[in-house]
Amino acid sequence: MSRSGAATIILAAAAIAGVGPADSPEALIGAGHFKRARARVEQRFASNPNEAESLWLMSWIRQIWGDRAAALDYAGKAVKLNGRDARYHLRLAEVLGESAQNANVLEQFGLVARFKKEIEATLALDPGNVKALRHLMEYSLVAPSIAGGSHEKAAELAGRISRIDPVEGALAQARMARHDRREEKLEEIYRKAVLAAPLNYDGHVALGNYYRSATVKRFTEAERHGRIAVQLEPGSIDAYNLLAATLAAQRKWSELDEVLAQAEKQVPDNLAPYYRAASECLELNTEFGRAERYLRRYLSVEPEPRSPTEAQAHRLLGQVNEKQGRRGGARAEYRESVKLDPKSPAREDLHRLE
């Protein structure tokens, strides 16, 4: 069967199945719709501040917005109210893990011990919990042997994940390959995942991003998987980000504008594809007017957490202005970037111009 024929069958099956993100707070968070989820979660919490489910969701939201102290407090309360729910133990483990990564050496020991305890509690209640297995795999991969780290254990966990979910297993296997500097294995890993689960959005996005990467640059393949992913989940942003960068890299400007318009229609509260396209224009050293237009559109809506920040967008705007010889405009954008984020690298750009 031809590639185009296979893609047609995939898209038809997706339409029949109604594949797409659900509308619950958990599903919205999983799909990256953090601002939508925040509104719902905060409303629920206001009505049910002592409910374990509300506390669990609030912990998630607070962690996404960078408030680890509040996230840890809410997660701990959820576990105390209902220690029989694996999701609550996992939530607490995830906050503890992130806190450990940002703590000093003395604090890390206690946080890591608590993290492992909560992961073990999660798996005792739900042995097939893929997220918990993935976190434990990551820990086993990077921790020193004296703290329980083991490459063999990480490999065993990656295999276990693959038997439960082929796409999540591929992501785990890819993480192992990168850790072992076996990048030549990545295409095979991702392709197997897509073949095993052809209607899985994340699999197509992962394979597309691999083809899109700076070391591979197989843009035709990247575009194909990006378009399949968009059809599978038109309300999720990652595939649009992939397509925006890929089409810009190929200088397919009219198709790029069509995809950006589609992305904005489907996901109006997340304009990250505009940023991705503008960044690619700057990388290619071309279409600076287009890049400026895209960045100003990106800044017209509050960015989602874990997307490029306003400070980053203003720095990119400064670079675009500088490329066009507009030093005054560049300085203004660099100043705004530093104002929004005192640690922005735009500070060095500003010093260079002044």
C-alpha positions in Angstrom: 0.0 0.0 0.0 1.2 3.5 -0.8 2.0 6.0 1.9 -0.8 8.3 0.8 -3.2 5.3 0.8 -2.2 4.3 4.3 -2.7 7.9 5.5 -6.2 8.1 4.0 -7.2 4.9 5.8 -5.8 6.3 9.1 -7.6 9.5 8.8 -10.9 7.9 7.9 -10.6 5.6 10.8 -9.9 8.5 13.1 -13.0 10.3 11.9 -15.1 7.3 12.5 -13.6 6.8 16.0 -14.0 10.4 16.9 -10.4 10.5 18.2 -9.6 13.7 20.1 -9.0 15.2 23.5 -11.8 15.0 26.0 -13.1 18.0 28.0 -12.3 17.0 31.5 -9.6 19.0 33.5 -7.3 15.9 33.4 -7.6 15.5 29.7 -7.2 19.3 29.1 -4.0 19.2 31.1 -2.8 16.2 29.2 -3.5 18.0 25.9 -1.6 21.1 27.0 -4.7 23.3 27.4 -3.5 24.5 30.8 -5.3 27.9 30.9 -8.7 26.2 30.1 -8.0 23.6 32.8 -7.0 26.2 35.3 -10.3 28.0 35.1 -12.2 24.8 35.6 -10.0 23.5 38.4 -10.1 26.8 40.4 -13.8 26.9 40.1 -14.2 23.4 41.4 -11.7 24.0 44.2 -13.6 27.1 45.3 -16.7 24.9 45.8 -14.9 21.9 47.2 -11.7 22.9 48.9 -11.5 19.8 51.1 -12.2 17.3 48.4 -9.3 15.0 47.5 -10.0 15.3 43.7 -10.0 19.1 43.9 -6.8 19.1 45.8 -5.2 16.7 43.3 -6.1 18.9 40.4 -5.1 22.1 42.2 -1.7 20.6 42.9 -1.3 19.9 39.2 -2.2 23.4 38.2 0.0 25.0 40.8 3.0 22.9 39.6 2.4 23.8 36.0 2.5 27.5 37.0 5.7 27.0 39.0 4.4 27.2 42.5 5.9 24.0 43.9 5.3 24.8 47.5 1.5 25.0 47.0 1.6 22.0 44.7 3.3 19.9 47.4 0.8 21.1 50.0 -2.2 20.2 47.9 -0.8 16.9 46.8 0.0 15.9 50.4 -3.5 16.8 51.5 -5.1 14.7 48.7 -3.1 11.6 49.8 -4.0 12.1 53.4 -7.7 12.3 52.5 -7.6 9.2 50.2 -4.4 7.1 50.2 -6.1 4.4 48.2 -6.0 6.3 44.9 -2.8 5.7 42.9 -3.2 9.0 41.0 -2.8 11.0 44.2 0.4 9.2 45.2 1.8 9.8 41.7 0.9 13.5 41.8 2.8 13.8 45.1 5.7 11.9 43.6 5.9 14.2 40.6 6.0 17.3 42.8 8.6 15.8 45.0 10.7 14.8 42.0 10.6 18.3 40.5 11.4 19.8 43.9 14.4 17.6 44.3 15.8 18.7 40.9 15.6 22.3 42.2 16.8 21.8 45.7 20.3 22.0 47.3 22.3 18.8 47.9 21.2 18.4 51.5 17.5 18.8 50.7 17.7 16.4 47.8 18.3 13.3 49.8 15.1 13.6 51.8 13.0 14.7 48.7 14.3 11.8 46.6 13.6 9.3 49.4 10.0 10.6 49.6 9.7 10.5 45.8 10.7 6.8 45.6 8.3 6.0 48.4 5.4 7.6 46.6 6.3 6.0 43.3 6.3 2.6 45.1 2.9 3.4 46.6 1.6 4.3 43.2 2.8 1.0 41.7 1.5 -1.0 44.6 -2.0 0.3 43.9 -1.6 0.3 40.1 1.2 -1.9 38.8 0.6 -0.9 35.2 0.7 2.9 35.8 2.8 4.0 32.8 3.7 7.4 34.2 5.0 5.9 37.4 7.0 3.3 35.5 8.4 6.1 33.3 9.5 8.2 36.3 11.1 5.2 38.0 12.9 4.4 34.7 14.2 7.9 34.5 15.4 7.7 38.1 17.1 4.4 37.5 18.8 5.8 34.4 20.4 8.9 36.0 20.8 8.1 39.7 24.1 6.8 41.0 24.3 3.1 41.9 24.6 3.9 45.6 21.2 5.6 45.4 19.6 2.7 43.5 20.4 3.7 40.0 20.8 0.9 37.5 21.0 0.8 33.7 19.7 -2.7 33.7 16.7 -1.8 35.8 16.0 1.2 33.5 16.0 -1.1 30.5 13.7 -3.6 32.2 11.3 -0.8 33.0 11.4 0.5 29.5 10.5 -3.0 28.2 7.7 -3.2 30.7 6.2 0.1 29.5 6.4 -1.1 25.9 4.3 -4.2 26.7 1.6 -1.9 28.2 1.6 0.9 25.7 3.7 0.8 22.5 3.9 4.6 22.1 4.8 5.3 25.7 7.3 2.4 25.4 8.8 4.0 22.3 9.3 7.3 24.2 11.0 5.3 27.0 13.2 3.4 24.6 14.1 6.6 22.8 15.1 8.1 26.1 17.3 5.1 26.7 18.8 5.4 23.2 19.7 9.1 23.7 21.2 8.4 27.1 23.4 5.7 25.6 24.2 7.9 22.6 22.6 5.5 20.2 20.7 8.1 18.1 20.8 5.8 15.1 18.2 3.7 16.8 15.6 6.5 17.1 13.9 6.2 13.7 13.4 2.4 14.1 12.0 3.0 17.6 9.5 5.6 16.6 8.5 3.9 13.4 7.6 0.7 15.3 5.5 2.7 17.7 3.5 4.3 14.8 3.0 0.9 13.1 1.8 -0.6 16.4 -0.6 2.2 17.1 -1.3 4.1 13.8 -4.1 6.2 15.4 -2.0 7.5 18.2 -1.4 11.2 18.0 1.8 11.2 20.2 3.4 8.6 18.0 3.1 10.6 14.8 4.2 13.8 16.6 7.3 12.0 18.0 8.3 10.5 14.6 7.6 13.9 12.9 9.8 15.8 15.3 12.5 13.2 14.8 12.4 13.8 11.0 12.2 17.5 11.6 15.3 17.6 13.9 18.4 19.5 12.9 20.5 16.3 12.5 17.9 14.6 10.2 16.0 17.3 8.2 13.7 14.9 6.3 11.0 17.6 6.0 8.7 15.7 3.7 8.3 12.9 6.2 8.0 15.3 9.1 5.2 17.2 7.3 3.4 14.0 6.5 3.3 12.8 10.1 2.4 16.3 11.3 -0.6 16.4 9.0 -1.8 13.0 10.1 -1.5 14.0 13.7 -3.5 17.2 13.1 -6.3 15.1 11.6 -6.2 12.8 14.5 -6.4 15.5 17.1 -7.2 18.9 15.5 -7.6 20.5 19.0 -4.1 19.7 20.2 -1.2 22.1 19.6 2.0 19.9 19.2 1.3 18.8 15.7 0.7 22.4 14.6 4.0 23.4 16.2 5.7 20.6 14.2 4.0 21.7 10.9 4.8 25.4 11.5 8.5 24.7 11.9 8.6 22.2 9.0 6.7 24.3 6.5 8.8 27.4 7.3 12.0 25.3 6.9 10.8 24.3 3.4 9.8 28.0 2.7 6.2 26.9 1.9 4.9 30.3 3.0 1.3 30.0 1.7 0.9 26.5 3.2 2.4 27.8 6.4 -0.2 30.6 6.7 -3.0 28.1 6.1 -1.7 25.9 8.9 -1.3 28.9 11.2 -4.9 30.0 10.5 -6.2 26.5 11.1 -4.2 26.2 14.4 -5.5 29.6 15.6 -9.1 28.5 14.8 -8.8 25.2 16.5 -6.7 26.3 19.5 -7.2 30.1 19.8 -5.8 30.3 23.3 -2.4 28.9 22.3 -0.6 30.7 19.5 2.8 28.9 19.9 2.9 27.9 16.2 3.4 31.5 15.3 6.5 31.6 17.6 7.8 28.4 16.1 7.4 29.8 12.5 9.1 33.1 13.4 12.0 31.3 15.1 12.5 29.3 11.9 12.5 32.4 9.8 15.2 33.9 11.9 17.2 30.6 11.8 16.9 30.7 8.0 17.9 34.4 7.9 14.9 35.3 5.8 11.4 36.7 5.8 12.0 39.1 8.8 8.8 41.1 8.1 6.9 37.8 8.3 8.7 36.8 11.5 7.8 40.1 13.1 4.2 39.8 12.2 4.1 36.3 13.6 5.7 37.3 16.9 3.3 40.2 17.4 0.4 37.9 16.8 1.9 35.4 19.4 2.2 38.2 22.0 -1.5 39.1 21.5 -2.6 36.2 23.7 -1.3 35.1 27.1 1.2 32.2 26.4 0.5 28.8 27.9 2.9 27.7 30.6 5.7 25.6 29.1 5.4 27.5 25.9 7.9 30.3 24.9 7.5 33.2 27.4 6.7 36.8 26.6 10.3 37.6 27.5 11.5 35.1 24.9 9.2 36.5 22.2 10.4 40.1 22.9 14.0 38.9 22.6 13.3 37.3 19.3 11.6 40.5 18.1 14.7 42.3 19.1 16.8 40.0 17.0 14.4 40.5 14.0 14.6 44.2 14.4 18.4 44.0 14.6 18.5 41.9 11.4 16.6 44.7 9.6 19.0 47.3 10.8 16.5 48.9 13.3 18.8 49.2 16.3 16.4 51.4 18.2 13.6 48.9 17.8 15.9 46.1 18.8 17.0 47.9 22.0 13.3 48.5 22.9 12.5 44.8 22.5 15.5 43.7 24.5 14.7 46.1 27.3 11.1 44.7 27.4 12.5 41.2 27.5 14.8 42.0 30.5 11.9 43.8 32.2 9.8 40.7 32.0 12.7 38.4 32.9 15.8 39.8 34.6 17.7 36.6 33.7 16.9 36.9 30.0 19.9 36.6 27.6 18.5 39.8 26.1 20.5 41.6 28.7 23.7 40.7 26.9 22.2 41.7 23.6 21.3 45.1 25.1 24.8 45.7 26.4 26.2 44.8 23.0 24.0 47.4 21.3 24.5 50.1 23.9 
